[in-house]
Amino acid sequence: MLYAFVYYLLVNMICFLLMASDKKRAVRGEWRIKESTLWLFALLGGAIGGYIGMKVYRHKTKHTSFIVFFPLIAVGHIIFLVNIANSLA
């Protein structure tokens, strides 16, 4: 369970930092991070960090798909982790 916790912590931090970096690049008019990369990290467990990054940096907040599906993916991962924790108990 410790490995799962560390994994989710890292992937959420990465997704948060990707949102921060993409916002900074957007403001500067530079090359952007692909949305598919953001979605990949969200699906791999970083949806909470990505959603927090959206709110903190006001990034992708006009994209309905990000506003709706990042939290849904996060809830799915939380349910998954709770089920794993309950099965180990």
DALINVEN-V620438 format. One record per residue. N is the residue number from 1. SS is DSSP state (alpha for helix, beta for strand, coil for the rest). OMEGA is omega in whole degrees, 0 to 359 (* if undefined). NEAR is the number of other ideal C-beta (glycine too) atoms within 12 Angstrom. Layout:
n: {N	N}
ss: {SS	SS}
omega: {OMEGA	OMEGA}
near: {NEAR	NEAR}
This chain:
n: {1	2	3	4	5	6	7	8	9	10	11	12	13	14	15	16	17	18	19	20	21	22	23	24	25	26	27	28	29	30	31	32	33	34	35	36	37	38	39	40	41	42	43	44	45	46	47	48	49	50	51	52	53	54	55	56	57	58	59	60	61	62	63	64	65	66	67	68	69	70	71	72	73	74	75	76	77	78	79	80	81	82	83	84	85	86	87	88	89}
ss: {coil	alpha	alpha	alpha	alpha	alpha	alpha	alpha	alpha	alpha	alpha	alpha	alpha	alpha	alpha	alpha	alpha	alpha	alpha	alpha	alpha	alpha	alpha	alpha	alpha	alpha	alpha	alpha	coil	coil	coil	coil	coil	coil	alpha	alpha	alpha	alpha	alpha	alpha	alpha	alpha	alpha	alpha	alpha	alpha	alpha	alpha	alpha	alpha	alpha	alpha	alpha	alpha	alpha	alpha	alpha	coil	coil	coil	coil	coil	coil	alpha	alpha	alpha	alpha	alpha	alpha	alpha	alpha	alpha	alpha	alpha	alpha	alpha	alpha	alpha	alpha	alpha	alpha	alpha	alpha	alpha	alpha	alpha	alpha	alpha	coil}
omega: {179	180	178	179	179	179	182	177	181	183	176	176	179	181	176	180	175	177	179	181	180	178	179	179	179	180	182	182	181	175	186	173	181	176	179	177	178	178	180	180	176	180	179	176	184	184	180	178	178	180	176	176	176	183	183	185	183	185	181	183	176	178	182	182	179	182	184	192	176	177	179	178	179	178	178	179	178	177	178	181	178	178	177	181	179	180	179	184	*}
near: {16	11	11	20	16	13	20	28	19	19	28	32	22	28	40	31	26	36	41	27	24	31	26	19	18	19	14	11	8	12	11	21	27	13	22	12	21	37	24	20	36	39	22	23	30	34	38	32	33	46	33	25	34	34	21	17	24	19	33	32	20	10	19	10	18	29	20	18	23	38	21	19	32	30	18	19	31	20	14	20	24	16	15	19	16	11	11	12	8}
